[in-house]
Amino acid sequence: MAEKPCVLIVEARFYQDIADEMARGAVCVLDEAGIVHERMAVPGVFEVPAAIRFAIRAMETHSATTDYAGFIALGAVIRGETDHYDHICRESSRALMEIAVHQSAALGFGILTCDTKDQAQTRAGISQGNKGADAARACLRMMDIKKELRLAQR
């Protein structure tokens, strides 16, 4: 019998209340789908792609304790007074896209890029934007596509 797929949720904890709300939305979707999941906290959005790449590398070298079928990237970047916001948004998004494309990773993108904390809270809230749930659904769909294409090659 095949082992159930596992999804790794990597959450930037810089804005803990937003991260918690997004994770709640993602976990709810995964639980409803019967998908096992693990959560990994990182300091901020900049560290999310590296953590996912570390997990993929551990799987490639067979040193991982879990073989992840998908990844969910969660976090928020809120505009400040400097251009730091622009760099973090652009580079973390680019790095996550590169992981998805070059590593063939099923990845749900749940990085909020907002002008204010209120905007981020609205988009993160499970009774409002529920972007954590959206990212989980995207991850599950990409896992399905990956599985369908693997089966089609046989």
C-alpha positions as CSV (number, residue, x, y, z in Angstrom):
1,M,0.0,0.0,0.0
2,A,1.4,3.4,-1.0
3,E,2.2,5.9,1.7
4,K,0.0,9.0,1.9
5,P,1.5,12.1,0.3
6,C,2.9,14.7,2.7
7,V,3.0,18.5,2.1
8,L,5.5,20.8,3.7
9,I,4.0,24.2,4.8
10,V,6.8,26.7,5.1
11,E,5.6,29.8,6.9
12,A,7.4,33.1,7.4
13,R,6.9,34.1,11.0
14,F,7.8,37.8,10.8
15,Y,4.1,38.7,11.1
16,Q,3.1,35.8,13.4
17,D,-0.7,36.7,13.5
18,I,-0.8,36.7,9.7
19,A,1.2,33.5,9.4
20,D,-1.1,31.7,11.9
21,E,-4.2,32.7,10.0
22,M,-2.8,31.6,6.6
23,A,-1.6,28.4,8.1
24,R,-5.1,27.7,9.6
25,G,-6.6,28.1,6.1
26,A,-4.0,25.9,4.5
27,V,-4.3,23.2,7.1
28,C,-8.1,23.1,6.9
29,V,-7.9,22.4,3.1
30,L,-5.2,19.7,3.6
31,D,-7.1,18.1,6.4
32,E,-10.3,18.1,4.3
33,A,-8.4,16.4,1.5
34,G,-6.9,13.8,3.8
35,I,-3.3,15.0,3.1
36,V,-0.6,14.7,5.8
37,H,1.3,17.9,6.4
38,E,4.2,19.2,8.3
39,R,4.8,22.9,9.3
40,M,8.2,24.6,9.2
41,A,8.7,28.1,10.6
42,V,11.3,30.4,9.1
43,P,12.1,34.0,10.1
44,G,10.8,35.8,7.1
45,V,9.7,35.6,3.5
46,F,13.3,35.8,2.2
47,E,14.0,32.4,3.9
48,V,11.0,30.5,2.5
49,P,12.6,29.5,-0.8
50,A,15.8,28.3,0.9
51,A,13.9,26.1,3.3
52,I,11.9,24.5,0.5
53,R,15.1,24.0,-1.5
54,F,16.8,22.4,1.6
55,A,13.9,20.0,1.9
56,I,14.2,19.1,-1.8
57,R,17.9,18.6,-1.6
58,A,17.5,16.3,1.5
59,M,15.1,14.2,-0.6
60,E,17.5,14.1,-3.5
61,T,20.3,12.9,-1.3
62,H,18.0,10.4,0.5
63,S,18.8,12.1,3.8
64,A,15.2,13.4,4.3
65,T,13.0,11.8,6.9
66,T,9.9,12.7,4.8
67,D,9.4,12.6,1.0
68,Y,7.3,15.7,0.3
69,A,4.8,15.5,-2.5
70,G,4.2,19.3,-2.4
71,F,5.1,22.6,-0.7
72,I,3.1,25.6,0.4
73,A,4.9,28.9,0.8
74,L,3.2,31.3,3.3
75,G,4.1,34.7,4.5
76,A,3.6,38.4,4.1
77,V,5.7,41.3,3.0
78,I,4.3,44.7,4.0
79,R,5.5,47.9,2.3
80,G,7.7,50.1,4.5
81,E,9.6,53.4,4.0
82,T,12.5,51.9,1.9
83,D,12.8,49.8,-1.2
84,H,13.5,46.6,0.9
85,Y,9.9,45.6,0.2
86,D,10.5,45.6,-3.6
87,H,13.6,43.5,-3.3
88,I,12.1,40.9,-1.0
89,C,8.9,40.6,-3.0
90,R,10.7,40.2,-6.3
91,E,13.5,37.9,-5.2
92,S,11.4,35.6,-3.1
93,S,8.8,35.3,-5.8
94,R,11.5,34.6,-8.4
95,A,13.2,32.0,-6.2
96,L,9.9,30.2,-5.6
97,M,9.1,30.1,-9.3
98,E,12.6,28.8,-10.1
99,I,12.1,26.0,-7.5
100,A,8.7,25.1,-9.0
101,V,10.0,25.1,-12.6
102,H,13.5,23.7,-12.2
103,Q,12.8,21.3,-9.4
104,S,9.4,20.2,-10.8
105,A,8.0,21.0,-7.3
106,A,4.2,21.1,-6.7
107,L,4.1,24.5,-5.0
108,G,1.3,26.6,-3.7
109,F,2.3,30.3,-3.6
110,G,0.9,32.1,-0.5
111,I,3.1,35.1,-0.2
112,L,1.1,38.2,0.4
113,T,2.6,41.5,-0.8
114,C,0.6,44.3,0.7
115,D,0.8,48.0,1.3
116,T,-0.5,47.8,4.9
117,K,-0.9,45.3,7.7
118,D,-4.6,45.7,7.5
119,Q,-4.6,44.6,3.9
120,A,-2.5,41.5,4.8
121,Q,-4.8,40.6,7.6
122,T,-7.8,40.9,5.4
123,R,-6.2,38.7,2.7
124,A,-5.0,36.2,5.3
125,G,-8.2,35.9,7.3
126,I,-10.0,32.6,6.9
127,S,-13.4,34.4,6.9
128,Q,-12.2,36.9,4.3
129,G,-9.5,36.4,1.7
130,N,-8.3,33.0,3.0
131,K,-5.1,33.1,0.8
132,G,-3.6,30.2,2.9
133,A,-6.5,28.0,1.7
134,D,-5.9,29.2,-1.9
135,A,-2.3,28.3,-1.7
136,A,-3.1,24.8,-0.4
137,R,-5.6,24.2,-3.2
138,A,-3.0,25.3,-5.8
139,C,-0.5,22.9,-4.3
140,L,-3.0,20.0,-4.3
141,R,-3.9,20.7,-7.9
142,M,-0.2,20.8,-9.0
143,M,0.3,17.5,-7.1
144,D,-2.6,16.1,-9.1
145,I,-1.2,17.4,-12.4
146,K,2.3,16.0,-11.6
147,K,0.7,12.6,-10.8
148,E,-1.5,12.6,-13.9
149,L,1.5,13.3,-16.1
150,R,3.6,10.6,-14.5
151,L,0.8,8.1,-15.1
152,A,0.5,9.2,-18.7
153,Q,4.1,8.5,-19.4
154,R,3.8,4.8,-18.4
